[in-house]
Amino acid sequence: MPPLLEPADSRILVEQIRLLLSNISVRFIAIILAVLLWVLSLNSDVSVLRIWCAVALLSNLNLYRYARRHLALDIPFKGTRPVIAALLLLYLSSGVIWGLLPWLTLDTATPAGSILVIMVTAVLSAGAISALSSVLPVYFAFVIPELSFMAVKLWLLDDPAYHALAVLCLLYLFTLLGYARTASRTIRSFIELRFENMELVDQLRVEKIIVEKAHHAAEQANIAKSKFLAAASHDLRQPIHAQGLFLEVLARGELLTSQREVLAHARAASEASAEMLNTLLDFSRIDAGVVEPHLQHFPLQTLFNKLEIELASQANAKGLVYRSRETEAVVHSDPVLVELILRNLVTNAIRYTHSGGVLVVCRLRKQVAMAEVWDTGIGIAPAQQQAVFREFHQLGNPERDRRNGLGLGLAISEGLARILGHDLSLQSRLARGTVFRLALPTVGAADVMVGSADFAEGAASRASLLAVRVLVIDDDKSVRTGMVHLLRDWGCECDAVESIDEALVLVQTRPPRVVISDFRLRGQHTGTEAIVALRVVLGQQLPALLITGDTAPMRLREAQASGIPLLHKPVSPSQLYQGLLQAIETK
């Protein structure tokens, strides 16, 4: 078979054949035959002309029937040779039939009839390029006998004009063969491009499936990680919460100096554990979407002073210089969340700085105050400057030394900044240091409002408000025992139960002034359900507090939706004290 019929991909040859078959039509040929029969029958032998027209029509009908039958079937890659052979034979016979037309008509036809015959032959030859050039040998099989027979007939006519037409006919034939070859290459290029596009689409579809599977696997891994962290955090919070309560009760007793030193170390270890768990909680609250900013005006210097008082000692312990410059900037944001962001940034700067110091400053730029934390630490490589905001990502801590934290500080800061709508950025050079910048909107100093710290100080001074009866609901015995000791030490009458049923029985004879309930109780019950049940019995004005060790996003959202004040284990005694005051005063 000619090389033209053997492209590298046999699918292309199948498409070329299908394209040729789809171009075969009967209607156009039937019209041409009707016109020829009408015009030429006046001067030619009608019976012979009719026989020729019938043969030509049957030939075309046979081609059409063959094309319809094979288009309805899938042409196999290895079955193209018989199809092409059949098409070559059918179109060779069709070309011979049309090539006989000049031999049957030119001797007797009028000049107009001769022109019609020559014009129809030329039109069919040119028109066949678009229909047949997809399989080039088939076009050759049709056009070569058609125009060759005409050229021979024209040359045999005894007229120089016809001789010239015969020469032009051969030139026309070679021209059409060149056009047909070009058209065939173009058609094959389009088919190849189509298959390349299909392969690309298939490849993209496969890659999409792979990406979706990887994304699903990542989501499942993230869900599993969240569940593990939530479960581990909850289980750890229970004993640490109880431990903090017992240590507080112990600290209020009479102890020897050596005992107080041991107690101080125990409380420091407990507070360090609580700090790490609270870091996990902060991250979980951001992940759950339950952090709600409370925007107000406040002086930034207040936070700078507080951070310096609390964190300068950590820098001094490492031999670092801690400085913060005075600022008169008044900003509009949530002071609690901004403090947490800056605290994480300063703590991080101290942790990764081994010589030199840490500087906290504010630079005013139009309507923006840039709170900046500078350090002379190890710096961050450009490739790591985005990765440091990912959770659990730490630089230079392959051993996961707990003294370097959990790697959540910057992730929490970035999440809180995003919630507040503030821009958090960094610049760093390896071995030279880093600067983090938090952009805060500024306001006038006259708009500063009293912060929540003033309320807490005033509330803490009214200790007489704690001489109340408290009902504690918690399914952990150690937590109940610790709560009872601490609350009684504060002057409260305290009852403790482990279930909703026990609470409903107890309040019939000893109605509480306030209820403190763990969020997760036995039997798939929640503290919200317990408080709702007690309020049905004692009235909707019953003050209540929820305490939870859960960090699962769904649990956090559920607890927040209850509208009951929520504290997170491990709860420090001061937090519990202020929570009780606020709950009682609110009701």
FIMAR-308483 format. One line per 5 residues: number of its first residue (from 1); their letters; for each residue x, y, z of C-alpha. Coordinates in steps of 0.02 Angstrom, whole numbers, plus 50000, padded with zeros to 5 digits. Example, Ala and Ser with C-alpha at 12.3 -4.5 7.8 and 13.67 -1.06 7.14 Angstrom:
% FIMAR-308483
1	AS	50615 49775 50390; 50684 49947 50357
//
This chain:
% FIMAR-308483
1	MPPLL	50000 50000 50000; 50068 50175 49963; 50160 50262 50105; 50025 50397 50101; 49907 50271 50180
6	EPADS	50017 50224 50326; 50028 50364 50454; 50114 50328 50618; 49946 50312 50707; 49821 50194 50623
11	RILVE	49681 50291 50707; 49718 50434 50589; 49692 50325 50436; 49525 50265 50505; 49471 50447 50528
16	QIRLL	49527 50489 50351; 49420 50347 50282; 49270 50399 50388; 49287 50577 50328; 49288 50519 50146
21	LSNIS	49136 50406 50172; 49038 50546 50255; 49063 50658 50102; 48980 50538 49979; 48812 50605 49919
26	VRFIA	48683 50555 49788; 48577 50711 49772; 48708 50820 49687; 48753 50688 49557; 48570 50653 49520
31	IILAV	48540 50838 49481; 48691 50845 49366; 48635 50689 49274; 48461 50759 49252; 48530 50921 49175
36	LLWVL	48646 50826 49060; 48508 50712 49000; 48392 50860 48967; 48522 50965 48870; 48615 50829 48775
41	SLNSD	48466 50721 48723; 48422 50848 48587; 48577 50807 48485; 48645 50642 48551; 48584 50464 48543
46	VSVLR	48452 50467 48680; 48453 50281 48715; 48642 50274 48738; 48638 50432 48846; 48502 50359 48955
51	IWCAV	48600 50199 48979; 48753 50301 49029; 48652 50405 49152; 48579 50248 49230; 48751 50169 49247
56	ALLSN	48823 50330 49323; 48677 50343 49445; 48691 50160 49496; 48878 50180 49522; 48848 50328 49638
61	LNLYR	48707 50239 49730; 48822 50091 49757; 48954 50208 49830; 48825 50291 49943; 48759 50123 50006
66	YARRH	48936 50063 50040; 48977 50222 50134; 48819 50215 50243; 48851 50034 50289; 49031 50063 50345
71	LALDI	48992 50225 50436; 48868 50130 50542; 49007 50010 50593; 49170 50040 50684; 49308 50017 50559
76	PFKGT	49444 49912 50645; 49623 49976 50635; 49676 49816 50547; 49527 49820 50429; 49570 49978 50333
81	RPVIA	49657 49893 50185; 49500 49802 50120; 49399 49963 50137; 49528 50066 50042; 49542 49932 49908
86	ALLLL	49353 49933 49884; 49350 50123 49876; 49490 50124 49747; 49394 50002 49637; 49227 50094 49654
91	YLSSG	49300 50266 49618; 49410 50200 49477; 49252 50133 49393; 49162 50299 49430; 49307 50396 49352
96	VIWGL	49301 50285 49198; 49112 50309 49183; 49128 50499 49190; 49277 50493 49073; 49165 50406 48941
101	LPWLT	49043 50552 48940; 49146 50657 48815; 49163 50505 48700; 48974 50484 48696; 48926 50667 48671
106	LDTAT	49061 50780 48598; 49045 50714 48419; 48861 50763 48404; 48838 50896 48536; 48811 51080 48499
111	PAGSI	48945 51204 48555; 48839 51239 48708; 48823 51053 48744; 49011 51030 48725; 49044 51172 48845
116	LVIMV	48921 51093 48969; 49011 50924 48960; 49183 51002 48984; 49121 51115 49125; 49034 50970 49220
121	TAVLS	49190 50863 49206; 49301 51005 49269; 49182 51045 49414; 49172 50862 49469; 49362 50847 49464
126	AGAIS	49388 51004 49570; 49245 50967 49689; 49310 50793 49721; 49464 50868 49807; 49365 50915 49963
131	ALSSV	49269 50750 49961; 49407 50626 49920; 49578 50700 49960; 49574 50637 50139; 49624 50469 50060
136	LPVYF	49733 50532 49919; 49746 50371 49812; 49556 50365 49800; 49552 50540 49728; 49689 50491 49605
141	AFVIP	49588 50336 49554; 49440 50447 49513; 49515 50602 49433; 49654 50525 49325; 49541 50416 49214
146	ELSFM	49406 50551 49208; 49519 50692 49142; 49635 50576 49042; 49489 50505 48942; 49428 50683 48908
151	AVKLW	49602 50743 48854; 49619 50596 48732; 49446 50628 48659; 49481 50815 48638; 49646 50776 48551
156	LLDDP	49562 50657 48429; 49436 50788 48372; 49493 50871 48209; 49503 51048 48273; 49657 51145 48336
161	AYHAL	49548 51224 48471; 49507 51053 48542; 49692 51008 48535; 49728 51160 48643; 49590 51107 48761
166	AVLCL	49667 50933 48773; 49835 51007 48826; 49747 51121 48952; 49651 50972 49017; 49813 50880 49057
171	LYLFT	49886 51036 49140; 49725 51052 49240; 49743 50871 49294; 49921 50896 49360; 49866 51056 49450
176	LLGYA	49723 50965 49536; 49840 50825 49589; 49953 50954 49674; 49805 51039 49762; 49740 50869 49817
181	RTASR	49908 50822 49893; 49913 50985 49991; 49732 50963 50049; 49770 50784 50104; 49916 50841 50211
186	TIRSF	49811 50979 50288; 49669 50860 50329; 49788 50736 50408; 49868 50875 50512; 49697 50926 50578
191	IELRF	49656 50746 50622; 49824 50725 50710; 49794 50886 50806; 49622 50825 50857; 49694 50663 50925
196	ENMEL	49829 50759 51017; 49695 50868 51095; 49595 50713 51143; 49750 50636 51222; 49783 50798 51314
201	VDQLR	49604 50802 51378; 49619 50620 51433; 49784 50657 51518; 49708 50808 51606; 49560 50701 51658
206	VEKII	49676 50569 51732; 49781 50702 51818; 49622 50781 51886; 49569 50613 51957; 49742 50590 52034
211	VEKAH	49736 50766 52108; 49559 50738 52174; 49614 50574 52254; 49766 50659 52330; 49656 50803 52390
216	HAAEQ	49533 50680 52465; 49674 50585 52548; 49743 50749 52617; 49571 50797 52681; 49550 50628 52763
221	ANIAK	49723 50643 52840; 49681 50818 52901; 49517 50756 52975; 49609 50612 53058; 49740 50733 53124
226	SKFLA	49604 50849 53191; 49513 50704 53274; 49674 50641 53352; 49722 50813 53416; 49547 50842 53482
231	AASHD	49543 50675 53572; 49719 50689 53639; 49693 50869 53691; 49529 50828 53779; 49603 50679 53872
236	LRQPI	49755 50781 53925; 49655 50932 53979; 49554 50834 54107; 49699 50785 54224; 49793 50948 54196
241	HAQGL	49635 51046 54238; 49612 50945 54398; 49798 50962 54437; 49786 51151 54426; 49638 51154 54546
246	FLEVL	49727 51045 54674; 49888 51148 54662; 49789 51307 54691; 49706 51232 54846; 49876 51170 54906
251	ARGEL	49955 51342 54882; 49824 51421 54997; 49878 51309 55142; 50023 51320 55263; 50182 51249 55186
256	LTSQR	50366 51244 55229; 50487 51346 55123; 50555 51189 55038; 50378 51130 55004; 50333 51297 54926
261	EVLAH	50486 51283 54812; 50429 51111 54753; 50252 51178 54733; 50317 51323 54629; 50406 51201 54512
266	ARAAS	50249 51094 54500; 50142 51245 54459; 50269 51302 54328; 50263 51130 54245; 50073 51131 54252
271	EASAE	50065 51305 54177; 50185 51254 54037; 50075 51105 53995; 49921 51215 54000; 50006 51342 53886
276	MLNTL	50042 51208 53754; 49864 51144 53764; 49796 51321 53749; 49901 51343 53593; 49814 51191 53519
281	LDFSR	49648 51265 53573; 49686 51432 53489; 49726 51342 53327; 49568 51234 53340; 49458 51387 53372
286	IDAGV	49526 51471 53216; 49501 51309 53117; 49322 51296 53182; 49282 51476 53135; 49217 51520 53309
291	VEPHL	49336 51665 53341; 49229 51823 53340; 49327 51988 53345; 49265 52122 53465; 49330 52281 53385
296	QHFPL	49364 52437 53487; 49485 52581 53499; 49636 52557 53613; 49812 52627 53634; 49944 52511 53564
301	QTLFN	50068 52562 53699; 49962 52471 53830; 49996 52306 53741; 50180 52348 53718; 50199 52380 53905
306	KLEIE	50107 52220 53951; 50212 52114 53832; 50374 52190 53897; 50327 52158 54078; 50282 51976 54042
311	LASQA	50412 51927 53913; 50567 52032 53947; 50620 51910 54083; 50626 51770 53952; 50743 51875 53845
316	NAKGL	50851 51921 53994; 50866 51736 54041; 50946 51705 53870; 51060 51858 53883; 50959 51954 53754
321	VYRSR	50914 52139 53755; 50725 52171 53750; 50668 52345 53700; 50503 52424 53651; 50488 52603 53592
326	ETEAV	50352 52718 53655; 50208 52753 53536; 50052 52862 53544; 49962 52762 53410; 49780 52720 53444
331	VHSDP	49715 52577 53338; 49546 52499 53299; 49546 52311 53320; 49518 52174 53448; 49646 52204 53588
336	VLVEL	49639 52024 53649; 49674 51950 53476; 49806 52081 53434; 49892 52041 53600; 49892 51857 53557
341	ILRNL	49966 51892 53384; 50105 52003 53455; 50137 51884 53600; 50166 51741 53476; 50281 51850 53370
346	VTNAI	50384 51909 53519; 50394 51734 53594; 50448 51667 53426; 50581 51803 53410; 50652 51763 53582
351	RYTHS	50651 51576 53546; 50752 51590 53385; 50872 51727 53439; 51033 51673 53526; 51127 51837 53533
356	GGVLV	51082 52019 53512; 50904 52064 53554; 50721 52093 53515; 50642 52260 53472; 50455 52299 53470
361	VCRLR	50408 52463 53384; 50265 52549 53295; 50287 52649 53135; 50146 52760 53072; 50109 52757 52885
366	KQVAM	49961 52868 52840; 49808 52784 52919; 49902 52625 52966; 50005 52582 53119; 50137 52451 53080
371	AEVWD	50170 52350 53239; 50343 52276 53208; 50440 52141 53299; 50626 52141 53255; 50754 52011 53307
376	TGIGI	50936 51970 53271; 50902 51784 53263; 50940 51644 53142; 50834 51717 53001; 50722 51628 52878
381	APAQQ	50774 51570 52706; 50668 51641 52562; 50604 51466 52520; 50540 51447 52699; 50458 51617 52721
386	QAVFR	50286 51555 52673; 50304 51384 52751; 50333 51456 52926; 50149 51504 52932; 50097 51321 52914
391	EFHQL	50044 51228 53069; 50175 51121 53158; 50313 51191 53047; 50472 51231 53143; 50645 51288 53090
396	GNPER	50798 51204 53164; 50704 51087 53279; 50712 50913 53203; 50710 50836 53377; 50542 50922 53415
401	DRRNG	50612 50993 53578; 50458 51044 53678; 50549 51199 53738; 50532 51264 53561; 50343 51248 53565
406	LGLGL	50229 51157 53445; 50258 51258 53287; 50084 51335 53295; 50124 51513 53349; 50145 51589 53175
411	AISEG	50000 51486 53105; 49888 51555 53243; 49951 51733 53215; 49920 51721 53028; 49746 51648 53057
416	LARIL	49698 51785 53181; 49766 51921 53067; 49661 51850 52926; 49505 51850 53037; 49537 52031 53088
421	GHDLS	49572 52083 52908; 49748 52142 52951; 49901 52111 52845; 50041 52008 52925; 50206 52004 52831
426	LQSRL	50389 51967 52860; 50561 52010 52796; 50713 51907 52840; 50894 51871 52800; 50983 51713 52852
431	ARGTV	51095 51736 53004; 51046 51921 53010; 50873 51919 53085; 50688 51941 53047; 50553 52074 53060
436	FRLAL	50367 52035 53067; 50245 52176 53029; 50061 52184 53079; 49962 52323 52994; 49830 52400 53109
441	PTVGA	49705 52540 53064; 49731 52697 53170; 49606 52814 53255; 49613 52971 53360; 49669 52960 53542
446	ADVMV	49504 53037 53603; 49409 52883 53544; 49496 52761 53663; 49372 52656 53758; 49391 52569 53925
451	GSADF	49455 52391 53897; 49395 52230 53968; 49541 52225 54091; 49464 52369 54191; 49304 52269 54212
456	AEGAA	49401 52115 54265; 49496 52212 54399; 49337 52288 54466; 49247 52122 54466; 49389 52032 54552
461	SRASL	49380 52154 54696; 49200 52104 54737; 49244 51936 54814; 49090 51936 54922; 48987 51887 54769
466	LAVRV	49060 51711 54779; 48969 51668 54941; 48842 51567 54838; 48787 51388 54816; 48868 51310 54661
471	LVIDD	48821 51149 54574; 48963 51063 54479; 48920 50933 54345; 49070 50835 54281; 49095 50651 54242
476	DKSVR	49278 50655 54298; 49294 50620 54485; 49461 50708 54506; 49393 50866 54424; 49239 50863 54536
481	TGMVH	49348 50842 54691; 49465 50983 54641; 49320 51100 54600; 49234 51065 54766; 49394 51102 54865
486	LLRDW	49430 51263 54771; 49252 51331 54774; 49231 51294 54959; 49397 51381 54990; 49321 51534 54904
491	GCECD	49176 51529 55026; 49050 51440 54915; 48931 51301 54960; 48969 51170 54829; 48883 51011 54770
496	AVESI	48955 50900 54633; 48869 50766 54528; 48920 50669 54372; 48757 50663 54271; 48602 50760 54222
501	DEALV	48488 50640 54316; 48584 50662 54478; 48579 50851 54457; 48390 50853 54430; 48365 50752 54590
506	LVQTR	48484 50859 54693; 48410 51029 54645; 48242 50979 54716; 48314 51000 54891; 48470 51105 54862
511	PPRVV	48437 51231 54720; 48602 51312 54664; 48635 51495 54632; 48749 51452 54485; 48791 51295 54385
516	ISDFR	48961 51244 54317; 48951 51099 54193; 49074 51005 54088; 49022 51010 53905; 49045 50826 53868
521	LRGQH	48953 50711 53990; 48923 50524 53994; 48795 50440 53882; 48826 50561 53736; 48746 50702 53838
526	TGTEA	48813 50879 53845; 48825 51014 53975; 48709 51119 53867; 48573 50989 53889; 48605 50985 54077
531	IVALR	48591 51174 54094; 48433 51181 53987; 48353 51044 54094; 48397 51136 54256; 48330 51300 54190
536	VVLGQ	48165 51216 54153; 48155 51171 54338; 48236 51324 54418; 48198 51460 54291; 48283 51532 54139
541	QLPAL	48380 51659 54242; 48490 51523 54319; 48673 51578 54292; 48782 51446 54213; 48956 51413 54146
546	LITGD	49014 51281 54022; 49189 51208 54036; 49258 51103 53895; 49417 51010 53853; 49361 50983 53673
551	TAPMR	49459 51060 53529; 49365 50976 53386; 49297 51113 53271; 49122 51039 53269; 49116 51029 53460
556	LREAQ	49179 51208 53476; 49047 51273 53357; 48912 51174 53449; 48967 51241 53619; 48975 51420 53558
561	ASGIP	48803 51408 53477; 48725 51371 53648; 48752 51552 53701; 48813 51495 53874; 48981 51570 53932
566	LLHKP	49119 51448 53889; 49287 51416 53974; 49420 51299 53906; 49515 51170 54008; 49634 51185 54089
571	VSPSQ	49546 51332 54173; 49656 51435 54287; 49581 51482 54456; 49580 51666 54407; 49485 51627 54247
576	LYQGL	49358 51524 54343; 49341 51661 54473; 49306 51796 54345; 49193 51681 54245; 49085 51651 54399
581	LQAIE	49076 51837 54436; 49023 51881 54259; 48894 51741 54250; 48814 51794 54415; 48815 51980 54372
586	TK	48747 51952 54196; 48594 51861 54263
//
